[in-house]
């Protein structure tokens, strides 16, 4: 009950469109804690939920390191319909790697990486490296087994 109360205290400010919060939930029966990210909902989804009542809304993401999870690149493939190489390129580019660094890491020509990046942008709906980094950062937090 104490952990739930802590979680609820973090959700409230996020619902009020605050910055959100993160915390770890542990229990004696667990080796590793569950990480929790609470984020306020904004944009169209928040507006549509606000029509149902004035209380606001937040998303709560749980990550349990003791459960088997798909790899991030597998998650990106499923989420954005990326191919295996596209997912690896996306992850490297999102981590502020240059096209030439990503090409070296993957053993590809820089022009091949540029082509993959064009496909990634088309599939994800973003058109800048910073937007891709933000999008994939959120996807990394939200991945589930």
N, C-alpha and C positions, 0 to 999 in steps of 0.2 A: 504494500500500500504506500509506503514512503516513496518508492520510485515513481509510482503513478502520480502522486501529488507533485513531485518535482517536475515531471513531464508536463502536467497541466499548468503549472506556474510558468513554464517556458512557452506553452502554446498561446496563452492569453495575450502577451505582448506582440507576438507574431500576427495574431488575428487583427490586432489594432494597427496593422501595417507597420510594425516596427522592423528592426533589422533581422528578426529571426533569432534562433539560438541553436546551440549544439550541446550535447551532453553524452555521458557514458552511463549506461545502466548495467550494474553488475549484481551478481547474486552468488552466495556461497557455493552453489552447485555448478557454477560456470568457471572455466579457466580464463576466458576472455570476455570483456564486457561488450554489450551491444551498443553501437554508436547510433545516436539519434540526431537528425537534422530537422529543425522546424523552420519552415519558410513561409512568409505571408504569400497568399495568392494575389496576383495583380493582373491587370489587363482584362481581356474579355471574360475569362473564367470568373474572376472576382466580381465583375459587374453582373454576370448572370446569376451568381450565387447571392449577391446582395439583394436581388429582386425577391429572394425567398425569405429575407429577414435582415435586420440591420447588424447582426452579430459579426460579420466578417468571416474570413476563412483562411485556413493555413494548411499547408501540406506537411505531413510528417513522414520522413524517410527513415527506415530502420535498416541497419546493416549488421548482420550477425556473422562475425568472422569464423565461428565454429561450424557454420553450414557450408556445404560445398556450393560455390557460386560459379557461374560461367565466367570465362575470362572477359576482360573489358572489350577486346576486339570481337569476340563472339557476340557480346551484347550489342556493340555498335552495328555489326552485320545484321542482326535481327531487327534492331530498332530503326535503322535508316536504310535498310536494304543495300548495304555496302558489301562489296566483295571482300575476300580476305586481305588482299593487298591494299585495297582502298581503306579498310579499317586500320591497318598498320600505318599507312601514310597519314591518315587523319589524326591518329594519336600522336605521331611524331611532330607533325606540323602544329597541332594544338599545344604541344609542350614547348613552343617557341623555337623549334628547330627550323633552320633554313631549308629551302628546297635542296640545296647541295648537301647539307648534313643528312637530311632524310634519305636522299639518294645513296649516299655512302653507307648509311646504316642498313639499308635494304638491298644493297648491291644492284641498284637500278641507275639508269641514266637520268640526269636532272629533267630532261624533257618528258620522260615517262612519268616521273613524279608530278610534273605540271599537269599532264593529261589526267592522271588520277585525281589530282586536286580539283580540276574542273568538274569531274564527275561527282566528287564528294560535295562540292558546293551546290550542284544541281539537285542532288538527292537530299541534302539537309536543309536547303532553302537559305543558306547564308552565303555571303560573298566576300568575307574578310577573314583573315587568320584569327583576329581577336574574337570575332563572333563565333568562329568554329571552336576556339578554346573555351569560351563561355558555355556553349552548347554541350560540348563533350564533358566539361567539368560537371555539369548538371546530370548528364547521362551516367557518369561514373558513380555519383552519389546514389542515383536511383536504381542502379542495377540490382536485379534479384536473381536467385537461383531458378 
